Amino acid sequence: MIHLEHVTKEFAPKRGLFDVSFSVEPGMVFGFIGPNGAGKSTAIRQLMGLIRADSGHATIGGYDCWNQTEDVKRIVGYLPGEINLPGDFTGEQILHLMQKLHHSKPERQLELLERFPFETKTKIRKMSKGMKQKLALVGCFMKDAPVYLLDEPTSGLDPLMQERFLALIDEERQQGKAILMSSHHFPEMEKSCDRAALIKEGRLIIEADIHELVRSSRKQYTIEFGLGAHAEQFARQIGSERMQNQVSFVTTKQLTLNQVIRFLTEYDVRTIHSSADDLEHVFLHYYSEEESP
Amino acid sequence: MTIIWSLLKHNGKPITAYAIGTSLYLLMLAALYPSMMKSGLLEAKLQALPPEVLKAFQYDKVTGFDNVLDLLGGNYYGLIFQIIASLFLLSLAARLLARPIDNGELILYLAAPITRHQYTASAMIVMMIASTCLVLFNTFVLLLADWFVAGVSIDGMTLVRFQVNALFLLYAIGGFTLFVATLFDDERRAFSIAGGVLVLSIVLTIGAGLSEKMDWMRYGSIFSLFNTQQLLEGTGDLFLHLSILTGISLFFNASAFLGFRKRSLSI
């Protein structure tokens, strides 16, 4: 449904997109992960027909994203990364305008407003970031489009709204929608995405099934012992070093978590702490690997 | 239609403010005209001013003021109208294109299944509606003055010449400011470049009035196509001026369409 084929758009060296290819099929949620300035928004703008590629090809539903932008936007619901709307308008006026521009159904708007409630009579300039985000979410999803492009969709949302958003994404996926979303929020990406791509300096570092990514990750743990001697002994066992009563290590094929648990049964363990979420760890792993010479 | 209606709603206040503000000024001048003429105050004031200043404001009348339009030709349409028109269209083009591009508000429209041509056409139509409103309000108050203010009589043909020429001038400046607004991501840059060209035009108009030797400067300015003296006298080639203004308007509006279609937008 969504296809990027060898798309390059260079703004400056290492800034832009370089030979980026990926596909998102119906019924799939595709996560686009990367730090600020990595090229996530540029790729999404490319798909929205806002930016013309230097080379390569971007299509949605078979329509060329630059030359057939009207057809593309007819089947796409878009949530921009920065919610900038005319400050003089109220939320109600914006939704009414979007409804007319996108030819969407009022019933769907009401249903979405129940999920993401906010005071619609408030003027945009008086709205908090969270309110604006909810307004943008309602505006985007009320289109009931077969494709969604979501740039940082949960930015500014409270945990309850984030959960509701994830539930909505799951429903949309089950209805066969193709969803591309960029985010820094790793737990939400792990929960919602089927596939993910990591992008750095405009290049895709890896693209894979999200469960495969998490499975292949080498996770870091920190264990706090009741006694320094125990920490010392455990550190020797796994070939690591202790920091006071704590020992940190990374699981590998040679040192599996099961092995470590067997060792730990002999010691007085106070806490076990996993250093990062699985996907975040994958992300950090690939980034640090790329940075090392 | 949805886009046009929304843009008009969003920009209605400044459009109305300019239209009402200029109209009230015209009405005030028209209302004061009879008493100014009776007291001889106007003639005395004009005689006290240097001829260069009078020429800059396009006061060329040596035979006195027979009509309120003679007064308005110098006091409003001579220079003030050009300055107000420039500010009005600069700020409107910025609000319709340069600012929404700069702050990303344009995505509200461009995320919908509409083309950039459709948005540019809507912005162009809004600018034309705004220009027409300004001229219609101005015309309406002058007609009111003609009907209801004692001692004020306005020649219909002269008024039509003035307003039609003013309208075409606004369309041409509007086309230019819209074109510049499509070129940049930065609102201030678009505003300063278009503003710079229009200020230069005004300076050339004023400079042309300073001496006979500098008269050539007038032709470097778009405002030479709105010559109040010729409009008052019914001399000069109004149709030529209107044709050139139409050409300028078409050229810049077409350029705005082409330029905006090809641009990459970081919104």
Chai-1 contact restraints between the chains, C-beta under 6 A:
chainA,res_idxA,chainB,res_idxB,connection_type,confidence,min_distance_angstrom,max_distance_angstrom,comment,restraint_id
A,L50,B,L265,contact,1.0,0.0,6.0,A-B,restraint_1
A,I51,B,S264,contact,1.0,0.0,6.0,A-B,restraint_2
A,R52,B,S264,contact,1.0,0.0,6.0,A-B,restraint_3
A,E70,B,P113,contact,1.0,0.0,6.0,A-B,restraint_4
A,E70,B,T115,contact,1.0,0.0,6.0,A-B,restraint_5
A,K73,B,P113,contact,1.0,0.0,6.0,A-B,restraint_6
A,R74,B,P113,contact,1.0,0.0,6.0,A-B,restraint_7
A,Y78,B,A111,contact,1.0,0.0,6.0,A-B,restraint_8
A,P80,B,I107,contact,1.0,0.0,6.0,A-B,restraint_9
A,E82,B,G104,contact,1.0,0.0,6.0,A-B,restraint_10
A,N84,B,N103,contact,1.0,0.0,6.0,A-B,restraint_11
A,N84,B,G104,contact,1.0,0.0,6.0,A-B,restraint_12
A,N84,B,E105,contact,1.0,0.0,6.0,A-B,restraint_13
A,L85,B,L108,contact,1.0,0.0,6.0,A-B,restraint_14
A,P86,B,H10,contact,1.0,0.0,6.0,A-B,restraint_15
A,P86,B,E105,contact,1.0,0.0,6.0,A-B,restraint_16
A,L97,B,S6,contact,1.0,0.0,6.0,A-B,restraint_17
A,K100,B,T2,contact,1.0,0.0,6.0,A-B,restraint_18
A,L101,B,T2,contact,1.0,0.0,6.0,A-B,restraint_19
A,L101,B,A112,contact,1.0,0.0,6.0,A-B,restraint_20
A,H102,B,A112,contact,1.0,0.0,6.0,A-B,restraint_21
